[in-house]
Amino acid sequence: MRPERPNDLSAFWLPFTPNRHFKTNPRMLTGAEGMYFFDPSGRKLIDAAAGLWCVNAGHGRKQITQAIQKAAGELDFAPAFQFAHPSVFALAQRIAQMAPDGMNHVFFVNSGSEAADTALKIARAYWLKRGQGQRFRLIGREKGYHGTTLAGISVGGIGNNRKPYGPLLPGTDDHLPFPYDPKTMRFTRREPQTGAEFADALEGLVLLHGAETIAAVIVEPFAGSAGVFASPKDYLKRLRAICDKHGILLIFDEVITGFGRLGHSFAAERYGVTPDIITFAKGVTNGTVPMGGAIVSDAVHDAFMDGPEHAIELFHGHTYSGHPLACAAALATLDLYRDEGLFERAKKMEPVLEAAVHALKGAPFVVDIRNVGMAAGIELEPDPKAPGRRGYDAIKLAYAEQDMVIRVGGDTIALSPPLIAGESDISRIVEAIRGVLARLN
Ligand SMILES: Cc1ncc(COP(=O)(O)O)c(C=O)c1O
């Protein structure tokens, strides 16, 4: 055994991070409260990313942390296979009530990645149950992000997340085109008014493969990790109509959009479209305890509820599915969202964030600005010799010089402040971004 070395950062392999660079100059966070993180010196950093799109009610919410403490004292763990505990039922019911009509069943997991994986498995198993096991294709979309399991990266459309991992899942080769046209859509505010026709590409895949081979289509109602792209007006409606026409299941990955980011419980509500499965995670516990899940329509769920009553209907689940601490955190979080009207607040602040970010047009390297709900993307011209370098520099400059934590995907800065953000927080964030842009090269 090697002797323990104080302050040795080498053992921890950070996810989605340039490890060697990070360890030469780590960005440590040791506390958080409201809109702010604190670093080890006590410096306050404004959180422009709600952690990782998850801390929607702001940091350090006592109602949530106290609920977690209480739950830990009462029931530290209960097996989720063949046993259960009361709060998991209460939570499932609460979430089903927030979901569109007819979506009344919730399967719990521990992350957004597992939620997407679960939705895709349920889709395939559903068709097998219905005697149509030849419906195995899972159609994703270019630039889609559905987490990091092999299934998630297979339907996902971000090259860097896929390329290192060899052959991916069979039946996932097809991806719908990304519904964005840079020639006509740059600097669009909220949903582009054109572009619904991008959904028609699904008809092409039906012609190519036959609808009888397609199990499901999975899309994010707004592409978060790709850099904040709202769905074009009526795009999701059109996708729903084509899925209906061909009996294809539609999955909305609402890991980011669930719980208020677009001003509603789920983006399905904003767009007036009911999918067959909704995935969620992140905001369900305000980021405090890992939890995710899939909300399933009655029709899909009920297809599994046949066969002998002693028999397991779905061979799927996790040791920590519906963990008591996560359930306590989620119930307290949902109370807080309701009591503070945070989803309505997000809707009210949408024009404020919109006006503030679009004022960055013309700032150095800015080639596009997009916004929807309480999220905005500021796309920078990539350094032709080193794509992604400017984005990473923006993170470093924001932390070192602007006392701010931001999220970046490639060369796009993604802003998604906690939904408690006020006008002064938003202008502080956007002015700090202006300061960052001025220092880029
Ligand atoms: C749309 C979407 N799906 C899935 C995930 C994966 O979630 P997790 O990181 O909790 O596995 C994310 C994470 O950002 C996401 O944005």
The ligand as an SDF file (V2000), in Angstrom:
LIG
                    3D

 16 16  0  0  0  0  0  0  0  0999 V2000
  -31.2440   14.9350  -21.5250 C   0  0  0  0  0  0  0  0  0  0  0  0
  -30.3390   14.1880  -20.6200 C   0  0  0  0  0  0  0  0  0  0  0  0
  -30.4800   12.8680  -20.4660 N   0  0  0  0  0  0  0  0  0  0  0  0
  -29.6970   12.1540  -19.6580 C   0  0  0  0  0  0  0  0  0  0  0  0
  -28.7040   12.7580  -18.9270 C   0  0  0  0  0  0  0  0  0  0  0  0
  -27.8120   11.9360  -18.0570 C   0  0  0  0  0  0  0  0  0  0  0  0
  -28.0590   12.1670  -16.7410 O   0  0  0  0  0  0  0  0  0  0  0  0
  -27.0040   11.6720  -15.6230 P   0  0  0  0  0  0  0  0  0  0  0  0
  -25.7910   12.5110  -15.7940 O   0  0  0  0  0  0  0  0  0  0  0  0
  -27.7380   11.8820  -14.3430 O   0  0  0  0  0  0  0  0  0  0  0  0
  -26.7350   10.2260  -15.8850 O   0  0  0  0  0  0  0  0  0  0  0  0
  -28.5180   14.1320  -19.0390 C   0  0  0  0  0  0  0  0  0  0  0  0
  -27.4580   14.8110  -18.2700 C   0  0  0  0  0  0  0  0  0  0  0  0
  -27.1590   15.9560  -18.4530 O   0  0  0  0  0  0  0  0  0  0  0  0
  -29.3400   14.8610  -19.9170 C   0  0  0  0  0  0  0  0  0  0  0  0
  -29.1680   16.1720  -20.0840 O   0  0  0  0  0  0  0  0  0  0  0  0
  1  2  1  0
  2  3  1  0
  2 15  2  0
  3  4  2  0
  4  5  1  0
  5  6  1  0
  5 12  2  0
  6  7  1  0
  7  8  1  0
  8  9  2  0
  8 10  1  0
  8 11  1  0
 12 13  1  0
 12 15  1  0
 13 14  2  0
 15 16  1  0
M  END
$$$$
